[in-house]
Amino acid sequence: MKGLIIKEPWVSLILSGEKTMEMRKTRTKNLGRIALLNRGYIRGFATLHRCDGPLSNQELLARENEHCVPENRINSPDYSYRFGWMISDVENLSIPKIYTHPRGAQMWVNLNESEL
């Protein structure tokens, strides 16, 4: 299983159900069930079912309730997160699990069966 590294506060917003679109700079082909990773822990699981984009500022502003990025950040001239990775079927782990974070991993981690 692949794990997606997500910083705070975004991972908590996904786990709470408030955020259904994870913003990234590139497309992804890694669709299906994934683990949600943060600071050395598997925090939960979700289904990554679609990649939308590139999205214009107008589209991003209209979909703010999905990605939770504030308007002032979207309108910033250096905002480069244009691809929305659509997430559903979120499972929040009540007790996060430790995983082995490979050196240099910044976005995706291949998880071992024993870590799940």
C-alpha positions in Angstrom: 0.0 0.0 0.0 1.1 3.5 -0.7 1.1 6.2 1.9 0.7 9.9 1.2 2.6 12.3 3.4 0.4 15.2 4.5 1.3 18.1 6.8 -0.8 19.6 9.5 -3.4 21.1 9.6 -4.4 19.4 6.3 -4.2 15.8 7.5 -6.4 16.6 10.5 -8.9 18.4 8.3 -9.1 15.3 6.0 -9.5 12.9 8.9 -12.3 15.0 10.4 -14.1 15.0 7.0 -13.9 18.8 6.5 -11.4 18.5 3.6 -12.1 16.2 0.6 -9.5 17.7 -1.8 -5.8 17.5 -1.2 -4.0 20.2 -3.2 -0.7 19.3 -5.0 1.5 20.7 -7.6 1.3 17.7 -9.9 -1.2 15.1 -11.1 -1.2 11.6 -9.6 -1.8 8.2 -11.1 -1.8 6.6 -7.6 -5.5 6.0 -7.3 -7.2 3.7 -4.8 -6.8 3.0 -1.1 -4.0 4.9 0.5 -2.6 5.5 4.0 -2.5 9.1 5.3 0.9 9.8 6.8 2.1 12.5 9.1 5.3 12.9 11.2 6.2 9.1 11.2 2.7 7.9 11.8 -0.1 6.3 9.8 -3.0 8.5 10.9 -5.7 6.9 8.8 -6.7 5.6 5.4 -8.7 7.0 2.5 -9.6 6.4 -1.1 -7.9 8.6 -3.7 -10.4 8.4 -6.5 -9.7 11.3 -8.9 -7.3 14.1 -9.8 -8.8 17.4 -10.9 -6.8 20.1 -12.6 -5.0 22.2 -13.3 -7.5 24.4 -11.6 -7.8 28.2 -12.1 -8.0 30.7 -9.3 -11.7 31.0 -10.0 -12.2 27.2 -9.8 -10.2 27.1 -6.6 -12.2 29.9 -5.0 -15.5 28.2 -5.9 -14.3 24.9 -4.3 -12.8 26.3 -1.2 -15.1 24.2 1.0 -13.4 21.1 -0.5 -9.7 22.0 -0.1 -9.9 24.6 2.8 -7.2 26.8 1.4 -7.8 30.4 2.3 -8.6 32.9 -0.4 -5.6 35.1 0.3 -3.3 32.1 -0.2 -5.0 31.1 -3.5 -4.7 34.7 -4.8 -1.0 34.9 -3.9 1.1 35.3 -7.1 3.3 32.3 -6.1 0.5 29.9 -5.3 1.3 26.8 -7.4 -0.9 24.0 -6.0 -3.3 23.6 -9.0 -4.2 19.9 -8.8 -6.9 18.6 -6.5 -6.6 15.0 -5.4 -10.1 13.9 -4.5 -10.4 11.9 -1.3 -13.3 9.8 0.1 -14.0 6.9 2.4 -11.8 8.3 5.2 -11.0 6.0 8.1 -9.4 7.8 11.1 -7.2 5.6 13.3 -7.9 6.2 17.0 -4.4 5.1 17.8 -1.9 6.1 15.0 0.6 3.5 13.9 4.3 4.1 13.5 5.8 3.4 10.1 9.4 3.4 8.8 10.0 6.7 7.0 12.5 6.2 4.2 15.2 8.8 3.9 14.3 11.5 1.4 10.6 10.6 1.0 8.6 13.7 0.5 5.3 12.7 -1.0 4.8 8.9 -1.2 5.9 6.0 0.9 5.6 2.3 0.0 4.4 0.7 3.2 5.1 -2.9 4.3 2.3 -5.3 5.3 3.7 -5.4 8.8 3.2 -1.6 9.2 -0.4 -1.8 8.3 
